[in-house]
Amino acid sequence: MRNLNKSVLKGANGDEMVNKIVAKKASIRFEKLGVSGLKSKLEALQEALRDRFPKSHMPRVQALNIDLTNPNAVQVDQDGAYELHMVSADNVHALKIGNQGFDYSVRNYVPFEEQKEMFLHVVSMVMHAMDVKYVGYISMQNINMLAFDAEGVTANIRENSPFAVTDKGIDEVWQRVGAATRHDYERDDGLIGLVVHSTIAHEGQSFIPQPEWELWQFMGGIPVVAERSLLLTISVAHNQQGKKQRAPQGMSLVNLELQDVKNKFDQIHEHLNRTYGSITKES
């Protein structure tokens, strides 16, 4: 992506660093809403958000019941449900809202304060229009695209970082087509989780996860890599309770309060920025 917008943000130590963000996503999960009556609530929310997200449609989908203690155990509600997909007029901001939460996706870099204000606005409208009262977890994800130099080395990544993926290969007849490195972390007894994933992305490959393609298509098209690059994805999630307190069947719920969401959103962003700064040479 040769013409990606490069913006400046502050690192953990206050210094400036040039970010390479090509996509951002913030998510919230709340109590499961029943299929019956969900469409009318989504229609009310659609009207409440129309000033910021004028493009919208409401596909019928299979509802998913997610067990956070086992990410591979996703149960499908065969009765189906509706989702609400909404996009801003400039095709930069997008929403996918379902019966257990919503994802707010951003194309390219958007300043954090703008992202936070938009996210909290949607949370407020969801609380009012859909009568949501409990929250399960909040998360944020940044996808960064970093260029290789002539020798196949990503100059922006610290040399001693486990995510310093190089592409030297075996010999000239072999080209590395996959070099994924994933590390999972947690702190505070599992209250906050962190996942850092690096992989080589090749020309023509989408850097957006496939489950999000429908929303991004509605946003104006699924982006693809213009030249071979390193994708560095950082995801931070704030659960509402630690591992010892969580319900065995899935995520634990606490009362949904807008100020609490704001505080945790700020905390998540701080962890994400610090992690980025510890991996790259830019901070």
C-alpha positions as CSV (number, residue, x, y, z in Angstrom):
1,M,0.0,0.0,0.0
2,R,2.3,2.7,-1.2
3,N,0.1,5.7,-0.5
4,L,-1.0,4.8,3.0
5,N,-1.7,7.8,5.2
6,K,1.1,8.2,7.8
7,S,0.1,10.0,11.0
8,V,1.9,10.9,14.1
9,L,1.0,9.8,17.6
10,K,2.6,9.7,21.0
11,G,4.5,6.7,22.2
12,A,4.5,5.4,25.8
13,N,7.4,7.7,26.7
14,G,5.8,10.8,25.1
15,D,8.0,10.7,22.0
16,E,6.5,10.9,18.6
17,M,6.3,7.8,16.3
18,V,5.0,7.3,12.8
19,N,2.3,4.7,12.8
20,K,1.5,2.4,9.9
21,I,-2.1,1.6,10.8
22,V,-4.2,0.3,7.9
23,A,-7.3,-0.7,9.9
24,K,-8.6,-0.4,13.4
25,K,-11.5,-2.1,15.2
26,A,-13.1,-1.6,18.6
27,S,-15.7,-4.1,19.9
28,I,-18.0,-4.5,22.8
29,R,-20.0,-7.6,23.9
30,F,-23.1,-7.5,26.0
31,E,-25.8,-9.8,27.2
32,K,-27.5,-11.9,24.5
33,L,-30.7,-10.3,23.1
34,G,-33.5,-12.5,22.0
35,V,-34.2,-13.0,18.3
36,S,-37.8,-12.0,18.7
37,G,-38.1,-8.2,18.6
38,L,-34.4,-7.7,17.8
39,K,-35.2,-6.4,14.3
40,S,-37.4,-3.6,15.7
41,K,-34.6,-2.6,18.1
42,L,-32.1,-2.5,15.3
43,E,-34.5,-0.3,13.3
44,A,-34.7,2.1,16.1
45,L,-30.9,2.2,16.5
46,Q,-30.6,2.6,12.7
47,E,-32.6,5.8,12.9
48,A,-30.7,7.1,15.9
49,L,-27.4,6.7,14.2
50,R,-28.4,7.8,10.7
51,D,-26.8,11.2,11.0
52,R,-23.4,9.7,11.4
53,F,-23.9,6.5,9.4
54,P,-26.2,7.3,6.6
55,K,-25.5,4.1,4.6
56,S,-27.1,1.0,6.1
57,H,-28.7,-2.4,5.5
58,M,-30.0,-5.2,7.7
59,P,-29.0,-8.7,6.5
60,R,-30.5,-11.8,8.1
61,V,-27.7,-13.9,9.5
62,Q,-27.2,-16.9,11.8
63,A,-26.8,-15.7,15.4
64,L,-23.7,-16.9,17.1
65,N,-23.3,-17.8,20.8
66,I,-19.7,-17.3,21.8
67,D,-18.0,-19.0,24.7
68,L,-14.9,-16.8,25.5
69,T,-13.3,-19.6,27.5
70,N,-13.1,-21.7,24.4
71,P,-12.9,-19.5,21.2
72,N,-13.3,-22.5,19.0
73,A,-16.7,-23.4,20.6
74,V,-19.1,-21.2,18.7
75,Q,-22.7,-22.4,18.7
76,V,-25.0,-21.3,15.8
77,D,-28.5,-20.3,16.5
78,Q,-30.4,-21.9,13.7
79,D,-33.4,-19.6,14.1
80,G,-31.2,-16.8,12.7
81,A,-31.3,-13.1,13.5
82,Y,-30.7,-9.8,11.9
83,E,-27.5,-7.7,11.9
84,L,-27.3,-4.0,11.2
85,H,-24.5,-2.8,9.0
86,M,-23.9,0.9,8.9
87,V,-21.2,3.1,7.1
88,S,-20.3,6.8,7.3
89,A,-20.8,9.0,4.2
90,D,-17.0,9.1,3.7
91,N,-16.7,5.3,3.9
92,V,-14.2,5.6,6.8
93,H,-16.3,4.4,9.7
94,A,-18.4,1.3,9.8
95,L,-20.6,-0.7,12.3
96,K,-21.7,-4.3,12.5
97,I,-24.3,-4.7,15.2
98,G,-25.8,-8.0,16.3
99,N,-27.6,-9.6,19.2
100,Q,-24.5,-9.8,21.4
101,G,-22.6,-6.6,20.7
102,F,-21.1,-4.5,17.9
103,D,-17.8,-4.0,16.0
104,Y,-16.8,-0.5,15.0
105,S,-14.2,-0.6,12.2
106,V,-12.1,2.2,10.8
107,R,-10.4,2.3,7.4
108,N,-6.8,3.6,7.8
109,Y,-5.7,5.8,10.6
110,V,-8.2,7.8,12.6
111,P,-7.0,9.8,15.7
112,F,-7.8,8.0,18.9
113,E,-10.0,10.8,20.4
114,E,-12.1,10.7,17.3
115,Q,-12.4,7.0,17.4
116,K,-13.2,7.0,21.1
117,E,-15.9,9.7,20.7
118,M,-17.6,7.8,17.9
119,F,-17.4,4.5,19.8
120,L,-18.9,6.0,23.0
121,H,-21.6,7.7,20.9
122,V,-22.6,4.3,19.5
123,V,-22.5,2.7,23.0
124,S,-24.8,5.4,24.3
125,M,-27.3,4.9,21.4
126,V,-27.2,1.1,21.9
127,M,-28.0,1.5,25.6
128,H,-31.0,3.7,24.8
129,A,-32.4,2.1,21.6
130,M,-31.7,-1.6,22.5
131,D,-32.1,-1.4,26.3
132,V,-28.8,-3.0,26.8
133,K,-27.9,-3.2,30.5
134,Y,-24.8,-5.4,30.9
135,V,-21.3,-5.6,29.3
136,G,-19.1,-8.6,28.9
137,Y,-15.9,-7.3,27.5
138,I,-14.4,-4.4,25.4
139,S,-11.6,-4.8,22.9
140,M,-9.5,-2.9,20.5
141,Q,-7.4,-4.1,17.5
142,N,-4.9,-2.3,15.3
143,I,-3.5,-3.7,12.0
144,N,-0.2,-2.2,11.0
145,M,1.5,-2.7,7.7
146,L,5.3,-2.4,7.6
147,A,7.5,-2.4,4.5
148,F,10.4,-4.8,3.9
149,D,13.8,-3.3,2.8
150,A,15.8,-4.6,-0.2
151,E,17.1,-7.5,1.9
152,G,13.7,-8.6,3.1
153,V,14.1,-7.1,6.6
154,T,11.5,-5.0,8.3
155,A,13.5,-2.1,9.4
156,N,10.9,-0.7,11.8
157,I,10.8,-3.7,14.1
158,R,13.4,-4.0,16.9
159,E,16.0,-6.7,16.0
160,N,15.6,-8.5,19.3
161,S,11.8,-8.6,19.0
162,P,10.1,-12.0,18.5
163,F,8.0,-10.3,15.8
164,A,11.0,-9.3,13.7
165,V,10.0,-11.5,10.8
166,T,12.7,-11.6,8.1
167,D,12.4,-13.1,4.6
168,K,15.8,-14.5,3.8
169,G,14.5,-17.8,2.7
170,I,16.4,-21.1,2.0
171,D,18.1,-20.1,-1.3
172,E,17.2,-18.1,-4.3
173,V,14.7,-20.6,-5.7
174,W,12.5,-20.5,-2.6
175,Q,10.3,-17.6,-1.5
176,R,8.8,-17.6,2.0
177,V,5.1,-17.4,1.8
178,G,4.3,-17.7,5.4
179,A,6.1,-16.7,8.6
180,A,3.5,-16.2,11.3
181,T,4.4,-15.5,14.9
182,R,1.7,-15.2,17.5
183,H,2.2,-14.4,21.2
184,D,-0.7,-14.3,23.8
185,Y,-0.3,-12.5,27.1
186,E,-2.5,-11.6,30.0
187,R,-2.3,-9.6,33.3
188,D,-4.3,-8.9,36.3
189,D,-5.5,-12.4,36.7
190,G,-6.7,-12.5,33.2
191,L,-8.6,-9.2,33.4
192,I,-6.7,-7.8,30.5
193,G,-5.6,-9.9,27.5
194,L,-3.1,-9.1,24.8
195,V,-2.4,-10.8,21.5
196,V,0.3,-9.8,19.1
197,H,0.5,-11.5,15.7
198,S,2.9,-10.9,12.8
199,T,2.8,-12.4,9.4
200,I,4.0,-11.8,5.8
201,A,1.2,-10.5,3.5
202,H,1.7,-10.8,-0.2
203,E,0.5,-8.7,-3.1
204,G,-3.2,-9.2,-3.7
205,Q,-3.9,-10.7,-0.3
206,S,-6.4,-9.0,1.9
207,F,-5.2,-7.9,5.3
208,I,-8.8,-7.8,6.7
209,P,-10.0,-11.1,8.4
210,Q,-12.5,-12.9,6.2
211,P,-15.5,-12.7,8.6
212,E,-15.3,-8.9,8.2
213,W,-15.3,-8.9,4.4
214,E,-19.1,-8.3,4.0
215,L,-18.9,-5.2,6.1
216,W,-15.8,-3.9,4.3
217,Q,-17.4,-4.6,1.0
218,F,-20.3,-2.4,2.1
219,M,-17.8,0.2,3.2
220,G,-16.4,0.6,-0.3
221,G,-14.4,-2.5,-1.0
222,I,-12.1,-5.1,0.6
223,P,-8.5,-3.7,0.7
224,V,-5.6,-5.8,-0.5
225,V,-1.9,-5.6,-0.1
226,A,-0.1,-3.7,-3.0
227,E,3.3,-5.1,-2.2
228,R,4.8,-7.7,0.1
229,S,4.7,-6.4,3.7
230,L,4.8,-7.4,7.3
231,L,1.4,-7.3,9.0
232,L,1.6,-6.6,12.7
233,T,-1.7,-7.0,14.5
234,I,-2.1,-6.0,18.1
235,S,-5.3,-6.8,20.0
236,V,-6.1,-5.9,23.6
237,A,-9.3,-7.0,25.5
238,H,-10.6,-5.9,28.9
239,N,-12.8,-8.6,30.5
240,Q,-15.1,-7.6,33.2
241,Q,-13.9,-10.2,35.7
242,G,-10.7,-12.2,36.1
243,K,-10.4,-15.9,35.3
244,K,-11.3,-17.0,38.8
245,Q,-14.5,-15.0,38.8
246,R,-15.8,-15.8,35.3
247,A,-18.8,-18.0,34.8
248,P,-17.7,-21.4,33.4
249,Q,-20.2,-21.2,30.5
250,G,-18.7,-18.0,29.1
251,M,-18.1,-14.3,29.7
252,S,-19.2,-12.7,32.9
253,L,-21.4,-9.6,32.8
254,V,-21.4,-6.4,34.9
255,N,-23.7,-3.4,34.8
256,L,-23.1,-1.3,31.6
257,E,-22.1,2.3,32.5
258,L,-20.8,4.8,29.9
259,Q,-18.1,6.3,32.1
260,D,-16.8,2.8,33.0
261,V,-16.6,2.0,29.3
262,K,-14.7,5.2,28.6
263,N,-12.2,4.5,31.3
264,K,-11.6,1.0,30.1
265,F,-11.3,2.2,26.5
266,D,-8.6,4.6,27.5
267,Q,-6.8,1.8,29.4
268,I,-7.0,-0.6,26.5
269,H,-5.5,2.1,24.2
270,E,-2.6,2.8,26.6
271,H,-1.7,-0.9,26.6
272,L,-2.0,-1.1,22.8
273,N,0.3,1.9,22.3
274,R,2.8,0.7,24.8
275,T,3.0,-2.7,23.1
276,Y,3.5,-1.1,19.7
277,G,6.2,1.1,21.1
278,S,8.0,-1.9,22.7
279,I,8.1,-3.7,19.4
280,T,9.1,-1.0,16.9
281,K,12.0,1.4,16.7
282,E,9.7,4.4,16.3
283,S,9.2,5.3,20.0
